[in-house]
Amino acid sequence: MKTRYAEVIAYLTKDGSEIRELMHPGTADNGSQSLAEAVVQPGQKTFLHRHRVTEELYHVTRGEGRMTMGSETFDIAAGDTVRIPPDTPHCVENTGDALLRILCCCCPAYSHEDTELLGQPGSSFGNMKAL
């Protein structure tokens, strides 16, 4: 079981982030979890959303931003890892000048059907380009 980053096609998720599914049961025979890289452009913010069933781990590999999780808002930067329990509203904003890159581990695997949008995007969201 192996994927190559350069061969994984990026797409926009319901929350507005650019995603590369590095490993997902829908494309590989890897069980019940998924691993993806999310990219948020400088000045952009994802939609506030939640997953009813899925637990997520976000690990920031590059950049800096602000995470909203439930009623909390806190800064995140390269090296930080955040656990997002199921049914927890969350979004992330890139507050830096460079790309914000986050590895996202989901269990069970990410699905659009388990993603409920709760709010409107940040004012600069409209600059996101479809892939």
N, CA, C and O of each residue as an XYZ file, in Angstrom:
524
protein
N       0.840     -1.184      0.000
C       0.000      0.000      0.000
C       0.874      1.233      0.000
O       1.586      1.517      0.963
N       0.806      1.948     -1.087
C       1.642      3.137     -1.224
C       0.983      4.090     -2.211
O       0.426      3.668     -3.224
N       1.052      5.369     -1.902
C       0.632      6.392     -2.852
C       1.788      7.364     -3.037
O       2.676      7.448     -2.189
N       1.776      8.089     -4.135
C       2.782      9.119     -4.401
C       2.079     10.467     -4.449
O       1.099     10.653     -5.170
N       2.598     11.397     -3.670
C       2.002     12.734     -3.563
C       1.751     13.338     -4.934
O       0.667     13.862     -5.193
N       2.728     13.272     -5.803
C       2.621     13.897     -7.128
C       1.515     13.291     -7.987
O       1.058     13.916     -8.944
N       1.086     12.083     -7.648
C       0.050     11.414     -8.434
C      -1.352     11.567     -7.851
O      -2.329     11.124     -8.454
N      -1.451     12.195     -6.677
C      -2.750     12.370     -6.029
C      -3.340     13.704     -6.474
O      -2.726     14.753     -6.277
N      -4.515     13.667     -7.065
C      -5.168     14.866     -7.592
C      -5.868     15.620     -6.464
O      -6.614     15.026     -5.686
N      -5.630     16.915     -6.379
C      -6.255     17.770     -5.361
C      -7.682     18.119     -5.760
O      -8.012     18.177     -6.945
N      -8.524     18.350     -4.756
C      -9.900     18.806     -4.985
C     -10.327     19.680     -3.808
O      -9.648     19.718     -2.782
N     -11.449     20.381     -3.954
C     -11.979     21.205     -2.873
C     -13.022     20.412     -2.101
O     -13.923     19.823     -2.699
N     -12.905     20.392     -0.776
C     -13.903     19.721      0.048
C     -15.064     20.676      0.289
O     -15.026     21.835     -0.125
N     -16.099     20.176      0.965
C     -17.260     21.001      1.279
C     -16.883     22.189      2.145
O     -17.548     23.223      2.085
N     -15.803     22.065      2.973
C     -15.415     23.180      3.843
C     -14.588     24.236      3.123
O     -14.289     25.283      3.696
N     -14.212     23.971      1.865
C     -13.500     24.955      1.069
C     -12.001     24.806      1.040
O     -11.329     25.595      0.376
N     -11.446     23.831      1.729
C      -9.998     23.652      1.689
C      -9.608     22.779      0.504
O     -10.384     21.943      0.041
N      -8.388     22.993      0.028
C      -7.832     22.161     -1.036
C      -7.290     20.894     -0.381
O      -6.496     20.967      0.556
N      -7.715     19.746     -0.868
C      -7.373     18.466     -0.229
C      -6.716     17.512     -1.221
O      -7.089     17.446     -2.392
N      -5.747     16.792     -0.728
C      -5.185     15.639     -1.429
C      -5.385     14.446     -0.517
O      -4.802     14.386      0.565
N      -6.199     13.500     -0.942
C      -6.427     12.261     -0.176
C      -5.230     11.346     -0.384
O      -5.148     10.655     -1.400
N      -4.316     11.335      0.553
C      -3.094     10.555      0.429
C      -3.365      9.054      0.575
O      -2.707      8.224     -0.051
N      -4.347      8.731      1.417
C      -4.762      7.334      1.590
C      -6.218      7.370      2.032
O      -6.562      8.043      3.004
N      -7.072      6.646      1.316
C      -8.505      6.642      1.599
C      -9.082      5.300      1.164
O      -8.714      4.788      0.106
N      -9.981      4.722      1.962
C     -10.561      3.430      1.570
C     -11.239      3.447      0.205
O     -11.365      2.402     -0.433
N     -11.672      4.607     -0.246
C     -12.319      4.697     -1.551
C     -11.359      4.530     -2.710
O     -11.778      4.225     -3.827
N     -10.059      4.728     -2.454
C      -9.076      4.625     -3.535
C      -7.975      3.612     -3.242
O      -7.200      3.268     -4.135
N      -7.898      3.139     -2.021
C      -6.886      2.139     -1.637
C      -7.538      1.164     -0.655
O      -8.562      1.477     -0.049
N      -6.964      0.032     -0.510
C      -7.515     -0.976      0.390
C      -6.868     -0.842      1.763
O      -6.095     -1.705      2.181
N      -7.193      0.262      2.471
C      -6.502      0.552      3.714
C      -7.374      0.528      4.961
O      -6.945      1.042      5.993
N      -8.549     -0.027      4.921
C      -9.363     -0.115      6.136
C     -10.309      1.043      6.300
O     -10.983      1.436      5.348
N     -10.370      1.607      7.515
C     -11.438      2.550      7.835
C     -11.002      3.993      8.048
O     -11.858      4.846      8.283
N      -9.728      4.302      7.978
C      -9.304      5.676      8.196
C      -8.797      6.297      6.904
O      -8.568      5.605      5.912
N      -8.627      7.624      6.934
C      -8.062      8.312      5.778
C      -7.007      9.302      6.243
O      -7.022      9.771      7.381
N      -6.091      9.606      5.334
C      -5.063     10.601      5.582
C      -5.037     11.524      4.379
O      -4.937     11.076      3.237
N      -5.128     12.823      4.651
C      -5.136     13.807      3.571
C      -4.271     14.996      3.965
O      -3.981     15.212      5.142
N      -3.869     15.755      2.963
C      -3.217     17.031      3.219
C      -4.189     18.121      2.810
O      -4.705     18.122      1.692
N      -4.435     19.056      3.729
C      -5.259     20.228      3.440
C      -4.343     21.427      3.252
O      -3.360     21.589      3.976
N      -4.670     22.265      2.280
C      -3.919     23.486      2.026
C      -4.896     24.653      2.070
O      -5.924     24.644      1.393
N      -4.562     25.657      2.875
C      -5.369     26.868      2.968
C      -4.466     28.034      2.567
O      -3.380     28.212      3.118
N      -4.928     28.815      1.608
C      -4.163     29.945      1.085
C      -4.081     31.070      2.129
O      -4.952     31.169      2.993
N      -3.034     31.925      2.055
C      -2.932     33.070      2.971
C      -4.198     33.920      2.927
O      -4.724     34.213      1.854
N      -4.680     34.311      4.104
C      -5.860     35.170      4.204
C      -7.184     34.452      4.030
O      -8.236     35.090      4.087
N      -7.164     33.147      3.819
C      -8.416     32.421      3.614
C      -8.828     31.647      4.858
O      -8.010     31.337      5.724
N     -10.115     31.347      4.919
C     -10.703     30.648      6.057
C     -11.672     29.603      5.510
O     -12.412     29.871      4.563
N     -11.666     28.423      6.101
C     -12.599     27.387      5.671
C     -13.976     27.645      6.276
O     -14.112     28.422      7.220
N     -14.989     26.989      5.726
C     -16.327     27.058      6.305
C     -16.327     26.411      7.689
O     -15.641     25.414      7.915
N     -17.087     26.975      8.598
C     -17.343     26.313      9.869
C     -18.172     25.071      9.557
O     -19.188     25.154      8.867
N     -17.737     23.925     10.065
C     -18.419     22.666      9.747
C     -18.198     21.668     10.878
O     -17.433     21.920     11.809
N     -18.874     20.545     10.779
C     -18.665     19.454     11.728
C     -18.900     18.132     11.020
O     -19.513     18.055      9.955
N     -18.386     17.108     11.658
C     -18.574     15.734     11.175
C     -19.289     14.988     12.295
O     -18.766     14.895     13.405
N     -20.453     14.466     12.024
C     -21.260     13.782     13.042
C     -20.571     12.538     13.599
O     -20.682     12.252     14.791
N     -19.860     11.797     12.745
C     -19.296     10.500     13.134
C     -17.773     10.530     13.228
O     -17.196      9.872     14.093
N     -17.130     11.272     12.366
C     -15.675     11.223     12.213
C     -14.919     12.014     13.265
O     -15.265     13.152     13.582
N     -13.870     11.383     13.803
C     -12.880     12.068     14.634
C     -11.738     12.457     13.713
O     -11.359     11.686     12.832
N     -11.184     13.654     13.911
C     -10.075     14.105     13.083
C      -8.870     14.457     13.937
O      -9.002     14.905     15.076
N      -7.698     14.246     13.368
C      -6.452     14.773     13.909
C      -5.881     15.696     12.853
O      -5.717     15.289     11.703
N      -5.573     16.943     13.224
C      -4.912     17.888     12.333
C      -3.469     18.025     12.815
O      -3.230     18.295     13.992
N      -2.518     17.842     11.916
C      -1.113     18.079     12.241
C      -0.591     19.119     11.259
O      -0.540     18.869     10.055
N      -0.204     20.285     11.770
C       0.269     21.385     10.931
C       1.714     21.105     10.524
O       2.589     20.953     11.377
N       1.956     21.039      9.216
C       3.311     20.784      8.725
C       4.014     22.056      8.255
O       5.244     22.121      8.259
N       3.250     23.062      7.851
C       3.822     24.334      7.419
C       2.826     25.455      7.647
O       1.613     25.259      7.564
N       3.359     26.633      7.934
C       2.524     27.818      8.038
C       1.984     28.049      9.437
O       2.381     27.408     10.410
N       1.055     29.001      9.488
C       0.437     29.368     10.762
C      -1.001     29.780     10.516
O      -1.367     30.211      9.423
N      -1.803     29.639     11.552
C      -3.201     29.981     11.388
C      -3.921     30.095     12.711
O      -3.310     30.104     13.780
N      -5.231     30.182     12.615
C      -6.106     30.266     13.785
C      -7.174     29.208     13.625
O      -7.859     29.137     12.605
N      -7.300     28.389     14.652
C      -8.257     27.276     14.666
C      -9.431     27.651     15.544
O      -9.249     28.124     16.666
N     -10.634     27.442     15.040
C     -11.841     27.547     15.854
C     -12.358     26.135     16.033
O     -12.556     25.399     15.067
N     -12.575     25.767     17.304
C     -13.057     24.434     17.629
C     -14.050     24.580     18.775
O     -13.674     24.890     19.905
N     -15.326     24.350     18.463
C     -16.358     24.602     19.464
C     -16.374     26.077     19.803
O     -16.444     26.916     18.905
N     -16.309     26.411     21.090
C     -16.318     27.811     21.515
C     -14.911     28.380     21.680
O     -14.754     29.538     22.067
N     -13.892     27.581     21.391
C     -12.498     28.016     21.535
C     -11.910     28.467     20.211
O     -12.236     27.916     19.159
N     -11.042     29.470     20.263
C     -10.237     29.884     19.118
C      -8.804     30.006     19.609
O      -8.547     30.618     20.645
N      -7.864     29.418     18.859
C      -6.466     29.433     19.281
C      -5.561     29.377     18.064
O      -5.960     28.921     16.993
N      -4.323     29.853     18.249
C      -3.348     29.867     17.169
C      -2.769     28.475     16.972
O      -2.628     27.701     17.919
N      -2.433     28.172     15.715
C      -1.757     26.928     15.364
C      -0.570     27.258     14.474
O      -0.576     28.257     13.755
N       0.452     26.405     14.528
C       1.649     26.609     13.708
C       2.302     25.260     13.457
O       1.944     24.253     14.068
N       3.275     25.261     12.539
C       3.984     24.033     12.194
C       4.434     23.304     13.449
O       5.026     23.896     14.351
N       4.141     21.999     13.491
C       4.486     21.161     14.637
C       3.336     20.912     15.590
O       3.417     20.014     16.428
N       2.260     21.688     15.480
C       1.095     21.517     16.363
C       0.181     20.416     15.844
O       0.026     20.238     14.636
N      -0.427     19.672     16.785
C      -1.420     18.655     16.455
C      -2.673     18.922     17.276
O      -2.585     19.193     18.474
N      -3.834     18.848     16.645
C      -5.111     19.130     17.295
C      -6.044     17.950     17.071
O      -6.164     17.454     15.950
N      -6.706     17.500     18.133
C      -7.727     16.449     18.023
C      -9.089     17.121     17.962
O      -9.405     17.975     18.791
N      -9.904     16.730     16.967
C     -11.246     17.280     16.800
C     -12.238     16.135     17.003
O     -12.377     15.277     16.131
N     -12.927     16.114     18.145
C     -13.894     15.035     18.399
C     -15.072     15.106     17.433
O     -15.362     16.173     16.893
N     -15.754     13.984     17.210
C     -16.954     13.997     16.378
C     -17.956     15.038     16.883
O     -18.031     15.315     18.080
N     -18.719     15.604     15.955
C     -19.796     16.545     16.243
C     -19.314     17.894     16.792
O     -20.104     18.636     17.376
N     -18.029     18.218     16.611
C     -17.469     19.478     17.094
C     -17.344     20.465     15.944
O     -16.629     20.186     14.981
N     -18.015     21.611     16.011
C     -17.863     22.624     14.967
C     -16.406     23.104     14.912
O     -15.787     23.344     15.948
N     -15.869     23.239     13.702
C     -14.493     23.697     13.561
C     -14.250     24.328     12.193
O     -14.958     24.060     11.222
N     -13.225     25.176     12.155
C     -12.726     25.764     10.918
C     -11.315     26.243     11.183
O     -10.877     26.318     12.331
N     -10.609     26.566     10.117
C      -9.238     27.045     10.247
C      -9.024     28.218      9.297
O      -9.551     28.241      8.185
N      -8.245     29.186      9.757
C      -7.922     30.379      8.971
C      -6.412     30.480      8.846
O      -5.687     30.287      9.822
N      -5.941     30.781      7.654
C      -4.519     31.012      7.443
C      -4.236     32.472      7.784
O      -4.709     33.374      7.094
N      -3.466     32.706      8.848
C      -3.146     34.061      9.286
C      -1.752     34.497      8.846
O      -1.320     35.607      9.156
N      -1.057     33.633      8.132
C       0.306     33.940      7.715
C       0.399     34.392      6.270
O      -0.611     34.616      5.602
N       1.637     34.522      5.801
C       1.909     34.946      4.432
C       2.197     33.777      3.497
O       2.306     33.963      2.285
N       2.321     32.570      4.054
C       2.638     31.379      3.260
C       1.468     30.401      3.330
O       0.539     30.594      4.114
N       1.515     29.355      2.512
C       0.485     28.318      2.562
C       0.437     27.690      3.947
O       1.472     27.475      4.579
N      -0.769     27.398      4.412
C      -0.971     26.625      5.641
C      -1.232     25.196      5.196
O      -2.215     24.932      4.503
N      -0.357     24.267      5.589
C      -0.477     22.861      5.199
C      -0.743     22.027      6.447
O      -0.029     22.116      7.446
N      -1.796     21.212      6.356
C      -2.225     20.410      7.497
C      -2.459     18.975      7.047
O      -3.187     18.735      6.084
N      -1.844     18.021      7.744
C      -2.180     16.620      7.541
C      -3.424     16.329      8.360
O      -3.486     16.662      9.543
N      -4.413     15.708      7.734
C      -5.690     15.422      8.384
C      -5.921     13.913      8.390
O      -6.049     13.290      7.336
N      -5.970     13.341      9.574
C      -6.268     11.930      9.711
C      -7.711     11.813     10.197
O      -8.075     12.426     11.201
N      -8.529     11.041      9.504
C      -9.947     10.900      9.827
C     -10.276      9.438     10.091
O      -9.852      8.549      9.352
N     -11.039      9.201     11.158
C     -11.490      7.845     11.453
C     -12.916      7.920     11.998
O     -13.124      8.523     13.051
N     -13.908      7.329     11.320
C     -13.757      6.668     10.026
C     -13.345      7.672      8.950
O     -13.312      8.878      9.198
N     -13.035      7.174      7.770
C     -12.517      7.984      6.680
C     -13.430      9.164      6.343
O     -14.645      9.105      6.531
N     -12.811     10.239      5.840
C     -13.558     11.430      5.427
C     -14.638     11.058      4.407
O     -14.420     10.237      3.517
N     -15.807     11.685      4.563
C     -16.843     11.578      3.541
C     -17.611     12.886      3.483
O     -17.841     13.526      4.509
N     -18.008     13.282      2.277
C     -18.817     14.492      2.119
C     -20.129     14.352      2.895
O     -20.624     15.329      3.457
N     -20.689     13.147      2.927
C     -21.980     12.921      3.588
C     -21.914     13.169      5.094
O     -22.931     13.493      5.707
N     -20.737     13.022      5.696
C     -20.574     13.242      7.137
C     -20.159     14.679      7.446
O     -19.867     14.998      8.598
N     -20.130     15.543      6.447
C     -19.705     16.926      6.617
C     -20.927     17.840      6.554
O     -21.613     17.915      5.534
N     -21.186     18.534      7.664
C     -22.310     19.472      7.736
C     -21.773     20.889      7.832
O     -21.074     21.217      8.791
N     -22.085     21.736      6.856
C     -21.669     23.136      6.881
C     -22.523     23.905      7.876
O     -23.742     23.739      7.916
N     -21.877     24.754      8.686
C     -22.579     25.471      9.748
C     -22.531     26.980      9.597
O     -23.348     27.682     10.193
N     -21.600     27.492      8.819
C     -21.469     28.939      8.725
C     -20.980     29.367      7.364
O     -20.795     28.550      6.462
N     -20.775     30.651      7.232
C     -20.313     31.225      5.982
C     -18.797     31.315      5.985
O     -18.179     31.389      7.048
N     -18.195     31.309      4.805
C     -16.745     31.392      4.718
C     -16.246     32.773      5.089
O     -17.023     33.723      5.185
N     -14.918     32.881      5.302
C     -14.293     34.169      5.521
C     -14.424     35.043      4.303
O     -14.711     34.549      3.213
N     -14.216     36.347      4.466
C     -14.459     37.280      3.376
C     -13.563     37.023      2.169
O     -13.923     37.385      1.049
N     -12.408     36.409      2.377
C     -11.516     36.175      1.239
C     -11.696     34.787      0.636
O     -10.941     34.404     -0.258
N     -12.674     34.033      1.103
C     -12.891     32.676      0.630
C     -13.134     32.648     -0.878
O     -12.740     31.700     -1.558
N     -13.768     33.664     -1.384
C     -14.099     33.695     -2.797
C     -12.895     33.590     -3.718
O     -13.046     33.331     -4.912
N     -11.684     33.792     -3.165
C     -10.482     33.673     -3.961
C     -10.040     32.237     -4.176
O      -9.111     32.000     -4.947
N     -10.676     31.264     -3.516
C     -10.304     29.864     -3.691
C     -10.623     29.462     -5.122
O     -11.671     29.828     -5.653
N      -9.741     28.727     -5.737
C     -10.002     28.272     -7.103
C     -10.386     26.797     -7.074
O      -9.841     26.011     -6.299
N     -11.312     26.451     -7.912
C     -11.720     25.040     -8.015
C     -10.620     24.270     -8.720
O      -9.948     24.798     -9.606
N     -10.441     23.018     -8.321
C      -9.414     22.173     -8.923
C     -10.052     21.183     -9.867
O      -9.354     20.375    -10.479
